Amino acid sequence: MQVFIMRHGDAALDAASDSVRPLTPCGCDESRLMANWLKGQTVE
């Protein structure tokens, strides 16, 4: 069995709470890269 553990992409520092913090441009890129990598993984 494989388990993938990952964190969210880089988020902005200035927000009222974590639930409303937007991703930075770098965080958006990181998320896209991870999504593309996950698409290539085999899930049983």
N, CA, C and O atoms as a Tripos MOL2 file, in Angstrom:
@<TRIPOS>MOLECULE
protein
  176   175    44     0     0
PROTEIN
NO_CHARGES

@<TRIPOS>ATOM
      1 N           0.8390   -1.1670    0.0000 N.3       1 MET1
      2 CA          0.0000    0.0000    0.0000 C.3       1 MET1
      3 C           0.8900    1.2380    0.0000 C.2       1 MET1
      4 O           1.9110    1.2820    0.6870 O.2       1 MET1
      5 N           0.4950    2.2340   -0.7730 N.am      2 GLN2
      6 CA          1.1940    3.5130   -0.7740 C.3       2 GLN2
      7 C           0.2730    4.5650   -0.1740 C.2       2 GLN2
      8 O          -0.9250    4.5970   -0.4560 O.2       2 GLN2
      9 N           0.8470    5.4210    0.6530 N.am      3 VAL3
     10 CA          0.1110    6.5310    1.2380 C.3       3 VAL3
     11 C           0.8330    7.8000    0.8320 C.2       3 VAL3
     12 O           2.0420    7.9210    1.0260 O.2       3 VAL3
     13 N           0.1020    8.7380    0.2720 N.am      4 PHE4
     14 CA          0.6870   10.0120   -0.1400 C.3       4 PHE4
     15 C           0.3120   11.0680    0.8930 C.2       4 PHE4
     16 O          -0.8670   11.3190    1.1440 O.2       4 PHE4
     17 N           1.3180   11.6720    1.4780 N.am      5 ILE5
     18 CA          1.0970   12.7470    2.4440 C.3       5 ILE5
     19 C           1.6390   14.0190    1.8230 C.2       5 ILE5
     20 O           2.7930   14.0760    1.3990 O.2       5 ILE5
     21 N           0.8010   15.0310    1.7740 N.am      6 MET6
     22 CA          1.2360   16.2980    1.1870 C.3       6 MET6
     23 C           0.6270   17.4620    1.9460 C.2       6 MET6
     24 O          -0.3630   17.3180    2.6620 O.2       6 MET6
     25 N           1.2330   18.5870    1.7730 N.am      7 ARG7
     26 CA          0.7310   19.8210    2.3790 C.3       7 ARG7
     27 C           0.0700   20.6640    1.3080 C.2       7 ARG7
     28 O           0.2100   20.4080    0.1120 O.2       7 ARG7
     29 N          -0.6380   21.6540    1.7520 N.am      8 HIS8
     30 CA         -1.2390   22.6030    0.8160 C.3       8 HIS8
     31 C          -0.1430   23.4370    0.1650 C.2       8 HIS8
     32 O           0.9910   23.4590    0.6440 O.2       8 HIS8
     33 N          -0.4730   24.1140   -0.9140 N.am      9 GLY9
     34 CA          0.4800   25.0080   -1.5610 C.3       9 GLY9
     35 C           0.7390   26.2320   -0.6920 C.2       9 GLY9
     36 O           0.0090   26.4880    0.2650 O.2       9 GLY9
     37 N           1.7690   26.9760   -1.0260 N.am     10 ASP10
     38 CA          2.1420   28.1900   -0.3020 C.3      10 ASP10
     39 C           0.9610   29.1570   -0.2630 C.2      10 ASP10
     40 O           0.3510   29.4330   -1.2960 O.2      10 ASP10
     41 N           0.6370   29.6720    0.9250 N.am     11 ALA11
     42 CA         -0.5150   30.5640    1.0880 C.3      11 ALA11
     43 C          -0.0660   31.9510    1.5400 C.2      11 ALA11
     44 O           1.0120   32.1190    2.1100 O.2      11 ALA11
     45 N          -0.9140   32.9310    1.2740 N.am     12 ALA12
     46 CA         -0.6470   34.3090    1.6770 C.3      12 ALA12
     47 C          -0.5770   34.3990    3.2010 C.2      12 ALA12
     48 O          -1.1890   33.5960    3.9060 O.2      12 ALA12
     49 N           0.1610   35.3660    3.6960 N.am     13 LEU13
     50 CA          0.3320   35.5170    5.1390 C.3      13 LEU13
     51 C          -0.7360   36.3950    5.7780 C.2      13 LEU13
     52 O          -1.0390   36.2380    6.9610 O.2      13 LEU13
     53 N          -1.3030   37.3080    5.0180 N.am     14 ASP14
     54 CA         -2.2040   38.3100    5.5900 C.3      14 ASP14
     55 C          -3.6800   37.9820    5.3260 C.2      14 ASP14
     56 O          -4.2450   38.3820    4.3080 O.2      14 ASP14
     57 N          -4.2800   37.2570    6.2510 N.am     15 ALA15
     58 CA         -5.6970   36.9290    6.1360 C.3      15 ALA15
     59 C          -6.2740   36.7790    7.5360 C.2      15 ALA15
     60 O          -5.5550   36.4960    8.4950 O.2      15 ALA15
     61 N          -7.5790   36.9730    7.6350 N.am     16 ALA16
     62 CA         -8.2490   36.8990    8.9340 C.3      16 ALA16
     63 C          -8.1520   35.5040    9.5550 C.2      16 ALA16
     64 O          -8.0340   35.3710   10.7730 O.2      16 ALA16
     65 N          -8.2010   34.4750    8.7220 N.am     17 SER17
     66 CA         -8.0880   33.1060    9.2360 C.3      17 SER17
     67 C          -7.5430   32.1980    8.1410 C.2      17 SER17
     68 O          -7.5260   32.5670    6.9670 O.2      17 SER17
     69 N          -7.1020   31.0180    8.5310 N.am     18 ASP18
     70 CA         -6.5470   30.0680    7.5640 C.3      18 ASP18
     71 C          -7.5530   29.6890    6.4870 C.2      18 ASP18
     72 O          -7.1760   29.4550    5.3390 O.2      18 ASP18
     73 N          -8.8210   29.6270    6.8470 N.am     19 SER19
     74 CA         -9.8320   29.1680    5.8830 C.3      19 SER19
     75 C         -10.0570   30.1450    4.7340 C.2      19 SER19
     76 O         -10.6500   29.7730    3.7210 O.2      19 SER19
     77 N          -9.5990   31.3790    4.8730 N.am     20 VAL20
     78 CA         -9.7900   32.3570    3.7930 C.3      20 VAL20
     79 C          -8.4760   32.7970    3.1500 C.2      20 VAL20
     80 O          -8.4730   33.6790    2.2910 O.2      20 VAL20
     81 N          -7.3580   32.1880    3.5580 N.am     21 ARG21
     82 CA         -6.0670   32.5610    2.9700 C.3      21 ARG21
     83 C          -5.9690   32.0270    1.5520 C.2      21 ARG21
     84 O          -6.0950   30.8220    1.3360 O.2      21 ARG21
     85 N          -5.7460   32.9060    0.5790 N.am     22 PRO22
     86 CA         -5.5880   32.4270   -0.7950 C.3      22 PRO22
     87 C          -4.1860   31.8650   -1.0090 C.2      22 PRO22
     88 O          -3.2520   32.1970   -0.2800 O.2      22 PRO22
     89 N          -4.0560   31.0200   -2.0070 N.am     23 LEU23
     90 CA         -2.7340   30.5420   -2.3900 C.3      23 LEU23
     91 C          -1.9850   31.6630   -3.1000 C.2      23 LEU23
     92 O          -2.5880   32.4780   -3.7990 O.2      23 LEU23
     93 N          -0.6790   31.6990   -2.9180 N.am     24 THR24
     94 CA          0.1540   32.6350   -3.6620 C.3      24 THR24
     95 C           0.3130   32.0880   -5.0820 C.2      24 THR24
     96 O          -0.0370   30.9360   -5.3360 O.2      24 THR24
     97 N           0.8340   32.8940   -6.0090 N.am     25 PRO25
     98 CA          1.1000   32.3530   -7.3490 C.3      25 PRO25
     99 C           1.9860   31.1030   -7.2890 C.2      25 PRO25
    100 O           1.7690   30.1540   -8.0430 O.2      25 PRO25
    101 N           2.9740   31.1010   -6.4020 N.am     26 CYS26
    102 CA          3.8310   29.9200   -6.2400 C.3      26 CYS26
    103 C           3.0150   28.7400   -5.7160 C.2      26 CYS26
    104 O           3.2040   27.6110   -6.1690 O.2      26 CYS26
    105 N           2.1180   28.9860   -4.7730 N.am     27 GLY27
    106 CA          1.2670   27.9350   -4.2300 C.3      27 GLY27
    107 C           0.3500   27.3380   -5.2840 C.2      27 GLY27
    108 O           0.1020   26.1320   -5.2870 O.2      27 GLY27
    109 N          -0.1560   28.1830   -6.1850 N.am     28 CYS28
    110 CA         -0.9880   27.6860   -7.2920 C.3      28 CYS28
    111 C          -0.1630   26.7790   -8.1980 C.2      28 CYS28
    112 O          -0.6310   25.7210   -8.6200 O.2      28 CYS28
    113 N           1.0670   27.1960   -8.4950 N.am     29 ASP29
    114 CA          1.9560   26.3710   -9.3280 C.3      29 ASP29
    115 C           2.2570   25.0380   -8.6440 C.2      29 ASP29
    116 O           2.2250   23.9850   -9.2810 O.2      29 ASP29
    117 N           2.5510   25.0920   -7.3380 N.am     30 GLU30
    118 CA          2.8410   23.8690   -6.5900 C.3      30 GLU30
    119 C           1.6500   22.9110   -6.6390 C.2      30 GLU30
    120 O           1.8210   21.7050   -6.8180 O.2      30 GLU30
    121 N           0.4560   23.4530   -6.4810 N.am     31 SER31
    122 CA         -0.7570   22.6210   -6.4930 C.3      31 SER31
    123 C          -0.9830   21.9870   -7.8550 C.2      31 SER31
    124 O          -1.3540   20.8160   -7.9460 O.2      31 SER31
    125 N          -0.7580   22.7580   -8.9160 N.am     32 ARG32
    126 CA         -0.9090   22.2130  -10.2760 C.3      32 ARG32
    127 C           0.1030   21.0960  -10.5350 C.2      32 ARG32
    128 O          -0.2390   20.0580  -11.1010 O.2      32 ARG32
    129 N           1.3480   21.3170  -10.1170 N.am     33 LEU33
    130 CA          2.3800   20.2910  -10.2970 C.3      33 LEU33
    131 C           2.0090   19.0030   -9.5620 C.2      33 LEU33
    132 O           2.1540   17.9100  -10.1090 O.2      33 LEU33
    133 N           1.5340   19.1310   -8.3280 N.am     34 MET34
    134 CA          1.1610   17.9500   -7.5540 C.3      34 MET34
    135 C          -0.0410   17.2560   -8.1780 C.2      34 MET34
    136 O          -0.0810   16.0270   -8.2260 O.2      34 MET34
    137 N          -1.0180   18.0140   -8.6550 N.am     35 ALA35
    138 CA         -2.1930   17.4170   -9.2990 C.3      35 ALA35
    139 C          -1.7740   16.6230  -10.5320 C.2      35 ALA35
    140 O          -2.2620   15.5150  -10.7570 O.2      35 ALA35
    141 N          -0.8800   17.1840  -11.3230 N.am     36 ASN36
    142 CA         -0.4040   16.4750  -12.5190 C.3      36 ASN36
    143 C           0.3700   15.2180  -12.1420 C.2      36 ASN36
    144 O           0.2420   14.1890  -12.8060 O.2      36 ASN36
    145 N           1.1680   15.2910  -11.0910 N.am     37 TRP37
    146 CA          1.9070   14.1160  -10.6430 C.3      37 TRP37
    147 C           0.9380   13.0320  -10.1550 C.2      37 TRP37
    148 O           1.1000   11.8580  -10.4850 O.2      37 TRP37
    149 N          -0.0670   13.4320   -9.3680 N.am     38 LEU38
    150 CA         -1.0360   12.4630   -8.8450 C.3      38 LEU38
    151 C          -1.8190   11.7810   -9.9570 C.2      38 LEU38
    152 O          -2.1620   10.6040   -9.8470 O.2      38 LEU38
    153 N          -2.1040   12.5210  -11.0330 N.am     39 LYS39
    154 CA         -2.8230   11.9250  -12.1640 C.3      39 LYS39
    155 C          -2.0670   10.7390  -12.7420 C.2      39 LYS39
    156 O          -2.6820    9.8090  -13.2630 O.2      39 LYS39
    157 N          -0.7480   10.7590  -12.6580 N.am     40 GLY40
    158 CA          0.0690    9.6950  -13.2210 C.3      40 GLY40
    159 C           0.2600    8.5010  -12.2990 C.2      40 GLY40
    160 O           0.8810    7.5130  -12.6900 O.2      40 GLY40
    161 N          -0.2670    8.5770  -11.0740 N.am     41 GLN41
    162 CA         -0.1020    7.4900  -10.1120 C.3      41 GLN41
    163 C          -1.2170    6.4560  -10.2790 C.2      41 GLN41
    164 O          -2.3520    6.7980  -10.6130 O.2      41 GLN41
    165 N          -0.8840    5.2130  -10.0450 N.am     42 THR42
    166 CA         -1.8610    4.1310  -10.1190 C.3      42 THR42
    167 C          -2.5440    3.9730   -8.7650 C.2      42 THR42
    168 O          -1.8840    3.8630   -7.7320 O.2      42 THR42
    169 N          -3.8660    3.9640   -8.7850 N.am     43 VAL43
    170 CA         -4.6380    3.7790   -7.5570 C.3      43 VAL43
    171 C          -5.3700    2.4520   -7.6490 C.2      43 VAL43
    172 O          -6.0450    2.1750   -8.6410 O.2      43 VAL43
    173 N          -5.2390    1.6430   -6.6300 N.am     44 GLU44
    174 CA         -5.9040    0.3300   -6.6200 C.3      44 GLU44
    175 C          -7.2050    0.3790   -5.8600 C.2      44 GLU44
    176 O          -7.8960   -0.6340   -5.7510 O.2      44 GLU44
@<TRIPOS>BOND
     1     1     2 1
     2     2     3 1
     3     3     4 2
     4     3     5 am
     5     5     6 1
     6     6     7 1
     7     7     8 2
     8     7     9 am
     9     9    10 1
    10    10    11 1
    11    11    12 2
    12    11    13 am
    13    13    14 1
    14    14    15 1
    15    15    16 2
    16    15    17 am
    17    17    18 1
    18    18    19 1
    19    19    20 2
    20    19    21 am
    21    21    22 1
    22    22    23 1
    23    23    24 2
    24    23    25 am
    25    25    26 1
    26    26    27 1
    27    27    28 2
    28    27    29 am
    29    29    30 1
    30    30    31 1
    31    31    32 2
    32    31    33 am
    33    33    34 1
    34    34    35 1
    35    35    36 2
    36    35    37 am
    37    37    38 1
    38    38    39 1
    39    39    40 2
    40    39    41 am
    41    41    42 1
    42    42    43 1
    43    43    44 2
    44    43    45 am
    45    45    46 1
    46    46    47 1
    47    47    48 2
    48    47    49 am
    49    49    50 1
    50    50    51 1
    51    51    52 2
    52    51    53 am
    53    53    54 1
    54    54    55 1
    55    55    56 2
    56    55    57 am
    57    57    58 1
    58    58    59 1
    59    59    60 2
    60    59    61 am
    61    61    62 1
    62    62    63 1
    63    63    64 2
    64    63    65 am
    65    65    66 1
    66    66    67 1
    67    67    68 2
    68    67    69 am
    69    69    70 1
    70    70    71 1
    71    71    72 2
    72    71    73 am
    73    73    74 1
    74    74    75 1
    75    75    76 2
    76    75    77 am
    77    77    78 1
    78    78    79 1
    79    79    80 2
    80    79    81 am
    81    81    82 1
    82    82    83 1
    83    83    84 2
    84    83    85 am
    85    85    86 1
    86    86    87 1
    87    87    88 2
    88    87    89 am
    89    89    90 1
    90    90    91 1
    91    91    92 2
    92    91    93 am
    93    93    94 1
    94    94    95 1
    95    95    96 2
    96    95    97 am
    97    97    98 1
    98    98    99 1
    99    99   100 2
   100    99   101 am
   101   101   102 1
   102   102   103 1
   103   103   104 2
   104   103   105 am
   105   105   106 1
   106   106   107 1
   107   107   108 2
   108   107   109 am
   109   109   110 1
   110   110   111 1
   111   111   112 2
   112   111   113 am
   113   113   114 1
   114   114   115 1
   115   115   116 2
   116   115   117 am
   117   117   118 1
   118   118   119 1
   119   119   120 2
   120   119   121 am
   121   121   122 1
   122   122   123 1
   123   123   124 2
   124   123   125 am
   125   125   126 1
   126   126   127 1
   127   127   128 2
   128   127   129 am
   129   129   130 1
   130   130   131 1
   131   131   132 2
   132   131   133 am
   133   133   134 1
   134   134   135 1
   135   135   136 2
   136   135   137 am
   137   137   138 1
   138   138   139 1
   139   139   140 2
   140   139   141 am
   141   141   142 1
   142   142   143 1
   143   143   144 2
   144   143   145 am
   145   145   146 1
   146   146   147 1
   147   147   148 2
   148   147   149 am
   149   149   150 1
   150   150   151 1
   151   151   152 2
   152   151   153 am
   153   153   154 1
   154   154   155 1
   155   155   156 2
   156   155   157 am
   157   157   158 1
   158   158   159 1
   159   159   160 2
   160   159   161 am
   161   161   162 1
   162   162   163 1
   163   163   164 2
   164   163   165 am
   165   165   166 1
   166   166   167 1
   167   167   168 2
   168   167   169 am
   169   169   170 1
   170   170   171 1
   171   171   172 2
   172   171   173 am
   173   173   174 1
   174   174   175 1
   175   175   176 2
@<TRIPOS>SUBSTRUCTURE
     1 MET1         2 RESIDUE 1 A MET
     2 GLN2         6 RESIDUE 1 A GLN
     3 VAL3        10 RESIDUE 1 A VAL
     4 PHE4        14 RESIDUE 1 A PHE
     5 ILE5        18 RESIDUE 1 A ILE
     6 MET6        22 RESIDUE 1 A MET
     7 ARG7        26 RESIDUE 1 A ARG
     8 HIS8        30 RESIDUE 1 A HIS
     9 GLY9        34 RESIDUE 1 A GLY
    10 ASP10       38 RESIDUE 1 A ASP
    11 ALA11       42 RESIDUE 1 A ALA
    12 ALA12       46 RESIDUE 1 A ALA
    13 LEU13       50 RESIDUE 1 A LEU
    14 ASP14       54 RESIDUE 1 A ASP
    15 ALA15       58 RESIDUE 1 A ALA
    16 ALA16       62 RESIDUE 1 A ALA
    17 SER17       66 RESIDUE 1 A SER
    18 ASP18       70 RESIDUE 1 A ASP
    19 SER19       74 RESIDUE 1 A SER
    20 VAL20       78 RESIDUE 1 A VAL
    21 ARG21       82 RESIDUE 1 A ARG
    22 PRO22       86 RESIDUE 1 A PRO
    23 LEU23       90 RESIDUE 1 A LEU
    24 THR24       94 RESIDUE 1 A THR
    25 PRO25       98 RESIDUE 1 A PRO
    26 CYS26      102 RESIDUE 1 A CYS
    27 GLY27      106 RESIDUE 1 A GLY
    28 CYS28      110 RESIDUE 1 A CYS
    29 ASP29      114 RESIDUE 1 A ASP
    30 GLU30      118 RESIDUE 1 A GLU
    31 SER31      122 RESIDUE 1 A SER
    32 ARG32      126 RESIDUE 1 A ARG
    33 LEU33      130 RESIDUE 1 A LEU
    34 MET34      134 RESIDUE 1 A MET
    35 ALA35      138 RESIDUE 1 A ALA
    36 ASN36      142 RESIDUE 1 A ASN
    37 TRP37      146 RESIDUE 1 A TRP
    38 LEU38      150 RESIDUE 1 A LEU
    39 LYS39      154 RESIDUE 1 A LYS
    40 GLY40      158 RESIDUE 1 A GLY
    41 GLN41      162 RESIDUE 1 A GLN
    42 THR42      166 RESIDUE 1 A THR
    43 VAL43      170 RESIDUE 1 A VAL
    44 GLU44      174 RESIDUE 1 A GLU
